[in-house]
Amino acid sequence: MILTIENGVTDAEKNQVIAEEEAIANKLKKEIATLSITIEGEELVSKVAYKSRIIRYARITGYVVPKDNMSQWKQSEVKDRVRHC
């Protein structure tokens, strides 16, 4: 996690915000990529970006399928292919 904290935020406030944001991320079953804690007026403001999962697809005999769903032999075949472009 990349953490950005504005000057003036105490350690107690920082730890509380981190704990709250991690609890929310756990409920959503996501992982925090970046967390920014700033002070706006009298309030602490936290901005969170979550990591996203990238799904790779391959076109095999005219069908588009996620690479995660391929057997190990088909994944091996795709890996060994020669690219012509």
C-alpha positions as a printed NumPy array, in Angstrom:
array([[  0.   ,   0.   ,   0.   ],
       [  1.25 ,   3.469,  -0.864],
       [  0.444,   5.822,   2.004],
       [  0.413,   9.62 ,   1.691],
       [ -0.127,  11.674,   4.851],
       [ -0.429,  15.454,   5.101],
       [  1.502,  17.292,   7.813],
       [ -0.561,  17.808,  10.94 ],
       [ -2.133,  14.338,  11.036],
       [ -1.257,  12.664,  14.334],
       [ -0.131,   9.039,  14.599],
       [ -3.327,   8.156,  16.467],
       [ -5.487,   9.678,  13.712],
       [ -3.388,   7.974,  11.038],
       [ -3.709,   4.559,  12.705],
       [ -7.46 ,   4.986,  13.181],
       [ -8.041,   5.913,   9.53 ],
       [ -5.866,   3.043,   8.292],
       [ -7.745,   0.553,  10.495],
       [-11.132,   1.844,   9.294],
       [-10.134,   1.746,   5.622],
       [ -8.655,  -1.756,   5.951],
       [-11.885,  -2.954,   7.592],
       [-13.893,  -1.55 ,   4.669],
       [-11.5  ,  -3.142,   2.158],
       [-11.835,  -6.519,   3.903],
       [-15.632,  -6.325,   3.731],
       [-15.386,  -5.542,   0.007],
       [-12.771,  -8.302,  -0.438],
       [-10.404,  -5.822,  -2.066],
       [ -6.815,  -4.768,  -1.478],
       [ -5.839,  -1.127,  -0.96 ],
       [ -3.377,   0.204,  -3.556],
       [ -3.085,   3.781,  -2.284],
       [ -4.367,   5.661,   0.746],
       [ -4.129,   9.422,   1.122],
       [ -4.97 ,  11.184,   4.404],
       [ -5.406,  14.978,   4.358],
       [ -6.883,  17.672,   6.574],
       [ -9.652,  19.841,   5.117],
       [-10.815,  22.417,   7.616],
       [-11.618,  20.504,  10.787],
       [-12.024,  17.101,   9.112],
       [ -9.717,  14.273,   8.126],
       [-10.296,  13.165,   4.551],
       [ -9.147,   9.791,   3.285],
       [ -8.968,   8.87 ,  -0.39 ],
       [ -8.57 ,   5.213,  -1.302],
       [ -7.751,   3.429,  -4.551],
       [ -8.17 ,  -0.331,  -4.695],
       [ -6.108,  -2.787,  -6.7  ],
       [ -7.929,  -4.362,  -9.599],
       [ -7.483,  -7.842, -10.971],
       [ -6.434,  -8.059, -14.599],
       [ -7.958, -10.895, -16.58 ],
       [ -5.966, -11.951, -19.645],
       [ -7.846, -13.394, -22.606],
       [ -6.67 , -15.486, -25.52 ],
       [ -8.35 , -16.232, -28.822],
       [ -8.231, -19.957, -29.444],
       [ -9.865, -21.336, -32.614],
       [-12.197, -18.363, -32.856],
       [-13.279, -18.321, -29.2  ],
       [-12.179, -15.748, -26.634],
       [-11.534, -17.364, -23.262],
       [ -9.904, -16.205, -20.002],
       [ -6.404, -17.642, -19.72 ],
       [ -7.15 , -18.694, -16.137],
       [ -9.739, -21.161, -17.475],
       [ -7.309, -22.941, -19.814],
       [ -5.75 , -26.279, -19.01 ],
       [ -2.018, -26.35 , -18.334],
       [ -1.439, -27.924, -21.769],
       [ -3.332, -25.167, -23.584],
       [ -1.476, -22.511, -21.541],
       [  1.798, -24.18 , -22.543],
       [  0.743, -24.156, -26.197],
       [ -0.149, -20.449, -26.046],
       [  3.19 , -19.648, -24.353],
       [  5.187, -21.501, -27.036],
       [  3.47 , -19.858, -30.002],
       [  5.461, -17.66 , -32.366],
       [  4.119, -14.162, -32.864],
       [  4.109, -12.915, -36.447],
       [  3.572,  -9.21 , -35.817]])
